Amino acid sequence: MCASHRAVRPPERSAVRHPAVICPTQPLEGVHLEVSGPPALTSPALDHLRALGATVPWTRTHGGPAHFTAAGRGPGEVTARTVWADVLPATDAVDEATVQAATGMMHVHGRRDGAPRGLAVDYAATCASVLTVQGLLAALLGRARGGTRNTQVTAAADRAALLTLSQYIAAANAPEAEAVELGGGGPPFTAGCGTRFELEALDPAPWARFWRELGAPEEAIRAGWRPFQFRYATACAALPDALHEAARSASWARVREAAATGGAEVCRLYPLNGTTEAGGPEAPWTLTPRDGAWAAPAAGTVPDDALPLSGLTVLEAGRRIQAPLAAHLLGLLGADVVRIEPPGGDPLRGMPPCCSDVSARWLALNRGKRAVQIDIKSRAGQAELRELAAGADVFLHNWAPGKAEHFGLDADRLASVNAGLVYAYTSGWAGRLADVPMGTDFMVQARTGVGAAVRPADEDPAPSLMTLLDVLGGLLGAEAVISGLLLRERLGRGVQVESSLLGAAETLTAPAVRRAAAGGAARRPAGFRSPVPTGDGWIAPGDDCAEAVRGRSAELRQLTSREAVGRLRAQGLSAASVLTDLGALSHDRRFGGALPRDPLGSLVVPSPWRFA
């Protein structure tokens, strides 16, 4: 199990609770869920629901939506479904391949290569499955807090895909141009002995020292820093060839020595199997109830038509993507999110391209949050944050290991001012692996074999320059927080939760690891999810008919994408046009105006859920 829990008798409550919320040791203990649907849309959800204590029998179906029905009384009266298409027309999104094509995911993942390329993992479906669990948990929490509506949840792979691409979509539709060229290229690098590796440097000084140690030209070092720095935002990095040449001129031992001397970090690309301890734990997060009793507010205070997390306050002290995205999702579920920023405000607010002087990418993750500027390095700032935490329901951060303890803002210290706080840490490695590099997206991809999983067997492993793990890690962080809130509601105690990029990597690669364990190939076969060129663009066949479609590549090159898709569908073959211009997304007929603009002019992707 993901964490150890002791059965604890809850304190006397100020209101009568439902019989289903007495004395649990896990958030979903006593909840029985009937699940049916295809493995792609149900597998992660099944794993997570069972790890949360639910009894979950599963009926496998081929294709179609996934259905989740909670049986029993009270909080069990919740249903959910996961579909491939909810924003797109059903014919444009019938499986993972067509969702990746129609939403622009193939385009973003393929930017490094200069042409659209499908992810060989079921990324959209995995994210949709996690979002389904979030919706179920949120609906259960809303009922436990006195709400009676919003008990039917719909999640969708196309909505999930748009959420994962929200930063790229916002930037492409901003009135300003990108800060760097969106050219092909980027890491990983290859040492002279053939070892492929990722490099991480968060500041220009260690970047420059590393390359100087390898003898790279100064001009190339200067020219390469900016695209390398922005690769998290652009999913590509047009690096000078001289840098790759410098890497190829050195042995792996010399590369490691240069990194140690220069203050950068490197990580070789690990194979897909055997990279973590015994395949990892059963769940990508831990939930640990605290010992102190919590005087819970009375039930029945949630307005009947409110979103499930309405009335709850989340303090978020996050940076980059993982924690801010987790808090953003909690806000979409109704929570009041208060963002803790340094004096002068978050410097990423000005990261180009901007809409009305605010970064479009920043808005994609932080729209609707309130902001408070606090210097957490000062005693006064630490005291101010503790005072805010005393009245909050959640404190969420993704600081570097040890930083919270150094500032007196760790779980124990904040529990002393708020026994009912859900303290959430979204980390890189969760302290589970020894001798690991810094816990950033691309380094975790390299260390855990994700770089091999996202590419088919005929291609060299390479971590995707999409921020796959930061985004999935943010989704898992939100899932952990909602689980903690539900456990708090049922148990009457504060809860400490932790999620990680490592857990995200294990969630994403779990199907491949299972295939290998059953005697199959961990990596997908050659040509898997490779788009087919047409006369004016690209199309992506559905996974089940890819071989038949690729055999007609010469014919399809003579047709427009729309003509090619129409002809294939008329013959019973599924396919979708590949979206290759995110800037045209708001005008794409397939989305039917589902992406509005906010008051600052930034494009907004739709919520990943619908409640009824």
JONOR-V818219 format. One record per backbone hydrogen bond with DSSP energy under -0.5 kcal/mol. CO is the residue of the C=O (numbers start at 0). NH is the residue of the N-H. E is the energy in kcal/mol with one decimal. If there is no record, write none. Layout:
co:CO nh:NH e:E
co:CO nh:NH e:E
//
This chain:
co:7 nh:9 e:-0.5
co:17 nh:20 e:-2.3
co:18 nh:21 e:-0.9
co:25 nh:28 e:-1.4
co:27 nh:30 e:-2.1
co:30 nh:32 e:-0.5
co:30 nh:54 e:-2.3
co:31 nh:70 e:-4.1
co:32 nh:34 e:-0.5
co:32 nh:56 e:-0.7
co:33 nh:68 e:-2.6
co:34 nh:58 e:-2.6
co:35 nh:66 e:-2.9
co:36 nh:60 e:-1.2
co:37 nh:40 e:-0.9
co:37 nh:41 e:-0.9
co:38 nh:41 e:-0.7
co:38 nh:42 e:-2.9
co:41 nh:45 e:-3.0
co:42 nh:46 e:-2.3
co:43 nh:47 e:-2.4
co:44 nh:48 e:-3.0
co:45 nh:49 e:-2.2
co:46 nh:50 e:-1.9
co:47 nh:51 e:-1.4
co:48 nh:53 e:-2.1
co:49 nh:52 e:-1.6
co:51 nh:27 e:-2.7
co:52 nh:29 e:-0.6
co:53 nh:55 e:-0.6
co:54 nh:32 e:-3.1
co:56 nh:34 e:-1.8
co:57 nh:59 e:-0.6
co:58 nh:36 e:-2.0
co:60 nh:62 e:-0.7
co:65 nh:81 e:-2.2
co:66 nh:35 e:-2.0
co:67 nh:79 e:-2.6
co:68 nh:33 e:-3.1
co:68 nh:70 e:-0.6
co:70 nh:31 e:-0.9
co:72 nh:75 e:-2.1
co:73 nh:76 e:-2.5
co:75 nh:77 e:-2.2
co:77 nh:69 e:-2.6
co:78 nh:152 e:-2.3
co:79 nh:67 e:-3.2
co:80 nh:154 e:-2.4
co:81 nh:65 e:-2.8
co:82 nh:156 e:-2.5
co:83 nh:157 e:-1.4
co:88 nh:91 e:-1.7
co:88 nh:92 e:-0.6
co:89 nh:92 e:-0.8
co:94 nh:98 e:-2.0
co:95 nh:99 e:-2.6
co:96 nh:100 e:-1.9
co:97 nh:101 e:-2.6
co:98 nh:102 e:-2.0
co:99 nh:103 e:-0.6
co:99 nh:104 e:-0.9
co:99 nh:105 e:-2.1
co:100 nh:103 e:-0.7
co:100 nh:578 e:-2.7
co:103 nh:107 e:-2.3
co:104 nh:108 e:-2.7
co:105 nh:109 e:-1.7
co:105 nh:116 e:-2.1
co:107 nh:110 e:-1.3
co:109 nh:112 e:-0.7
co:109 nh:113 e:-1.0
co:109 nh:114 e:-1.4
co:110 nh:113 e:-0.8
co:111 nh:184 e:-2.2
co:120 nh:122 e:-1.9
co:121 nh:125 e:-2.2
co:122 nh:126 e:-2.5
co:123 nh:127 e:-2.4
co:124 nh:128 e:-2.3
co:125 nh:129 e:-2.1
co:126 nh:130 e:-2.4
co:127 nh:131 e:-1.9
co:128 nh:132 e:-1.8
co:129 nh:133 e:-2.2
co:130 nh:134 e:-2.5
co:131 nh:135 e:-2.5
co:132 nh:136 e:-2.9
co:133 nh:137 e:-2.9
co:134 nh:138 e:-2.4
co:135 nh:139 e:-2.5
co:136 nh:140 e:-2.6
co:137 nh:141 e:-2.8
co:138 nh:142 e:-2.0
co:139 nh:143 e:-2.4
co:140 nh:144 e:-1.7
co:141 nh:146 e:-2.9
co:142 nh:145 e:-1.7
co:144 nh:299 e:-0.9
co:144 nh:300 e:-0.8
co:144 nh:301 e:-0.9
co:150 nh:78 e:-2.5
co:150 nh:152 e:-0.5
co:151 nh:611 e:-1.8
co:152 nh:80 e:-1.9
co:153 nh:609 e:-1.7
co:154 nh:82 e:-2.1
co:155 nh:159 e:-2.4
co:156 nh:160 e:-2.4
co:157 nh:161 e:-2.2
co:158 nh:162 e:-2.1
co:159 nh:163 e:-2.3
co:160 nh:164 e:-1.4
co:162 nh:165 e:-1.5
co:164 nh:168 e:-2.7
co:165 nh:169 e:-2.6
co:166 nh:170 e:-2.2
co:167 nh:171 e:-2.2
co:168 nh:172 e:-1.3
co:170 nh:173 e:-1.2
co:180 nh:182 e:-1.4
co:184 nh:236 e:-2.5
co:188 nh:196 e:-2.9
co:190 nh:193 e:-2.2
co:194 nh:190 e:-3.1
co:195 nh:268 e:-2.6
co:196 nh:187 e:-0.5
co:196 nh:188 e:-2.8
co:197 nh:266 e:-2.0
co:199 nh:264 e:-2.2
co:202 nh:206 e:-1.3
co:203 nh:207 e:-2.6
co:204 nh:208 e:-2.6
co:205 nh:209 e:-2.3
co:206 nh:210 e:-1.9
co:207 nh:211 e:-2.4
co:208 nh:212 e:-2.0
co:209 nh:213 e:-1.1
co:210 nh:215 e:-2.6
co:211 nh:214 e:-1.3
co:216 nh:220 e:-2.1
co:217 nh:221 e:-2.5
co:218 nh:222 e:-2.6
co:219 nh:223 e:-2.0
co:220 nh:224 e:-1.1
co:221 nh:225 e:-0.6
co:222 nh:226 e:-0.6
co:223 nh:227 e:-1.9
co:224 nh:228 e:-3.0
co:225 nh:229 e:-2.2
co:227 nh:230 e:-1.0
co:228 nh:231 e:-0.6
co:229 nh:232 e:-1.4
co:229 nh:233 e:-2.1
co:230 nh:234 e:-2.2
co:236 nh:238 e:-2.1
co:239 nh:242 e:-1.5
co:239 nh:243 e:-0.9
co:240 nh:244 e:-2.4
co:241 nh:245 e:-2.1
co:242 nh:246 e:-2.0
co:243 nh:247 e:-2.3
co:244 nh:248 e:-1.2
co:246 nh:191 e:-0.7
co:246 nh:249 e:-1.5
co:249 nh:191 e:-4.0
co:250 nh:254 e:-2.4
co:251 nh:255 e:-2.4
co:252 nh:256 e:-2.0
co:253 nh:257 e:-2.5
co:254 nh:258 e:-2.2
co:255 nh:259 e:-2.3
co:256 nh:260 e:-2.3
co:257 nh:261 e:-2.6
co:258 nh:262 e:-1.8
co:258 nh:263 e:-1.2
co:264 nh:199 e:-2.9
co:266 nh:197 e:-2.9
co:267 nh:269 e:-0.6
co:275 nh:277 e:-0.7
co:275 nh:278 e:-0.8
co:276 nh:279 e:-2.8
co:283 nh:499 e:-0.7
co:285 nh:497 e:-1.7
co:286 nh:288 e:-0.5
co:287 nh:495 e:-2.8
co:291 nh:493 e:-0.7
co:293 nh:295 e:-1.4
co:300 nh:302 e:-0.5
co:302 nh:305 e:-1.7
co:303 nh:148 e:-0.6
co:306 nh:309 e:-1.9
co:308 nh:311 e:-1.9
co:311 nh:335 e:-3.0
co:312 nh:392 e:-2.3
co:312 nh:393 e:-1.7
co:313 nh:315 e:-0.6
co:313 nh:337 e:-3.3
co:314 nh:395 e:-2.9
co:315 nh:339 e:-3.3
co:316 nh:397 e:-1.0
co:318 nh:322 e:-0.5
co:320 nh:324 e:-3.0
co:321 nh:325 e:-1.8
co:322 nh:326 e:-2.6
co:323 nh:327 e:-2.2
co:324 nh:328 e:-2.3
co:325 nh:329 e:-1.8
co:326 nh:330 e:-2.2
co:327 nh:331 e:-2.1
co:328 nh:332 e:-1.2
co:329 nh:334 e:-2.2
co:330 nh:333 e:-1.8
co:332 nh:308 e:-2.9
co:333 nh:310 e:-0.5
co:334 nh:336 e:-0.8
co:335 nh:313 e:-2.7
co:335 nh:337 e:-0.5
co:336 nh:338 e:-0.6
co:336 nh:369 e:-2.7
co:337 nh:315 e:-2.8
co:338 nh:340 e:-0.6
co:338 nh:371 e:-2.7
co:340 nh:373 e:-2.8
co:341 nh:344 e:-2.7
co:345 nh:348 e:-2.0
co:346 nh:349 e:-1.2
co:347 nh:350 e:-1.4
co:348 nh:358 e:-3.6
co:352 nh:359 e:-2.6
co:352 nh:360 e:-0.5
co:353 nh:175 e:-0.6
co:354 nh:357 e:-1.3
co:357 nh:354 e:-3.3
co:358 nh:362 e:-2.2
co:359 nh:363 e:-1.6
co:360 nh:364 e:-0.9
co:361 nh:364 e:-0.9
co:361 nh:365 e:-1.8
co:362 nh:366 e:-1.9
co:365 nh:368 e:-1.8
co:369 nh:338 e:-4.2
co:371 nh:340 e:-2.7
co:371 nh:373 e:-0.6
co:373 nh:375 e:-1.2
co:374 nh:377 e:-1.7
co:377 nh:381 e:-2.3
co:378 nh:382 e:-2.4
co:379 nh:383 e:-2.1
co:380 nh:384 e:-2.4
co:381 nh:385 e:-2.3
co:382 nh:386 e:-2.0
co:383 nh:387 e:-2.0
co:384 nh:388 e:-2.6
co:385 nh:389 e:-1.4
co:386 nh:390 e:-0.5
co:387 nh:390 e:-1.2
co:388 nh:391 e:-1.3
co:392 nh:421 e:-2.4
co:393 nh:314 e:-3.0
co:394 nh:423 e:-3.3
co:395 nh:316 e:-3.1
co:396 nh:425 e:-2.4
co:399 nh:402 e:-2.0
co:401 nh:405 e:-2.1
co:402 nh:406 e:-1.8
co:403 nh:408 e:-3.2
co:404 nh:407 e:-1.1
co:409 nh:413 e:-2.2
co:410 nh:414 e:-2.1
co:411 nh:415 e:-1.1
co:413 nh:416 e:-1.1
co:413 nh:417 e:-1.2
co:417 nh:420 e:-1.6
co:418 nh:493 e:-1.0
co:420 nh:422 e:-0.8
co:420 nh:494 e:-1.0
co:421 nh:394 e:-2.2
co:421 nh:423 e:-0.6
co:422 nh:496 e:-3.0
co:423 nh:396 e:-1.9
co:424 nh:426 e:-0.8
co:424 nh:498 e:-2.0
co:426 nh:500 e:-1.4
co:427 nh:501 e:-1.8
co:428 nh:431 e:-1.8
co:437 nh:439 e:-2.0
co:439 nh:443 e:-2.6
co:440 nh:444 e:-2.5
co:441 nh:445 e:-1.9
co:442 nh:446 e:-2.4
co:443 nh:447 e:-2.0
co:444 nh:448 e:-0.6
co:444 nh:449 e:-1.2
co:444 nh:450 e:-1.4
co:445 nh:269 e:-2.6
co:445 nh:448 e:-0.7
co:448 nh:451 e:-0.8
co:448 nh:452 e:-1.9
co:449 nh:453 e:-2.3
co:450 nh:461 e:-2.3
co:451 nh:454 e:-0.8
co:453 nh:119 e:-1.7
co:455 nh:458 e:-1.9
co:465 nh:467 e:-2.3
co:466 nh:470 e:-1.9
co:467 nh:471 e:-2.4
co:468 nh:472 e:-2.9
co:469 nh:473 e:-1.7
co:470 nh:474 e:-2.1
co:471 nh:475 e:-2.5
co:472 nh:476 e:-2.0
co:473 nh:477 e:-2.1
co:474 nh:478 e:-2.2
co:475 nh:479 e:-2.4
co:476 nh:480 e:-2.2
co:477 nh:481 e:-2.5
co:478 nh:482 e:-2.2
co:479 nh:483 e:-2.5
co:480 nh:484 e:-2.6
co:481 nh:485 e:-2.3
co:482 nh:486 e:-2.5
co:483 nh:487 e:-2.6
co:484 nh:488 e:-2.2
co:485 nh:489 e:-2.0
co:486 nh:490 e:-3.1
co:487 nh:491 e:-2.5
co:491 nh:293 e:-1.6
co:493 nh:289 e:-3.0
co:494 nh:422 e:-2.0
co:494 nh:496 e:-0.5
co:495 nh:287 e:-2.8
co:496 nh:424 e:-2.0
co:497 nh:285 e:-2.0
co:498 nh:426 e:-2.9
co:499 nh:503 e:-1.5
co:500 nh:504 e:-2.5
co:501 nh:505 e:-2.3
co:502 nh:506 e:-2.2
co:503 nh:507 e:-2.3
co:504 nh:508 e:-2.2
co:505 nh:509 e:-0.9
co:508 nh:512 e:-2.3
co:509 nh:513 e:-2.5
co:510 nh:514 e:-2.2
co:511 nh:515 e:-2.2
co:512 nh:516 e:-2.2
co:513 nh:517 e:-1.6
co:514 nh:519 e:-2.8
co:515 nh:518 e:-1.6
co:523 nh:456 e:-2.9
co:524 nh:527 e:-1.7
co:526 nh:529 e:-1.5
co:528 nh:117 e:-1.4
co:528 nh:530 e:-0.7
co:531 nh:538 e:-2.5
co:536 nh:533 e:-2.8
co:537 nh:577 e:-2.4
co:538 nh:531 e:-3.2
co:539 nh:575 e:-1.8
co:541 nh:544 e:-1.2
co:542 nh:545 e:-0.8
co:544 nh:548 e:-1.9
co:545 nh:549 e:-2.8
co:546 nh:550 e:-1.3
co:548 nh:551 e:-2.0
co:549 nh:552 e:-1.4
co:551 nh:555 e:-2.3
co:552 nh:556 e:-1.6
co:554 nh:557 e:-1.3
co:555 nh:534 e:-0.7
co:555 nh:558 e:-1.6
co:558 nh:534 e:-3.7
co:559 nh:563 e:-2.8
co:560 nh:564 e:-2.6
co:561 nh:565 e:-2.3
co:562 nh:566 e:-2.5
co:563 nh:567 e:-2.3
co:564 nh:568 e:-2.5
co:565 nh:569 e:-1.9
co:566 nh:570 e:-0.8
co:567 nh:570 e:-0.7
co:567 nh:572 e:-2.7
co:568 nh:571 e:-1.8
co:573 nh:541 e:-2.2
co:575 nh:539 e:-2.9
co:576 nh:578 e:-0.6
co:577 nh:579 e:-0.6
co:580 nh:583 e:-1.7
co:581 nh:584 e:-1.5
co:583 nh:586 e:-1.2
co:583 nh:587 e:-0.6
co:584 nh:587 e:-1.2
co:587 nh:590 e:-1.8
co:587 nh:591 e:-0.6
co:588 nh:591 e:-0.7
co:590 nh:593 e:-1.5
co:593 nh:595 e:-0.6
co:595 nh:603 e:-3.2
co:597 nh:600 e:-2.3
co:601 nh:597 e:-2.7
co:607 nh:155 e:-0.6
co:609 nh:153 e:-2.3
//
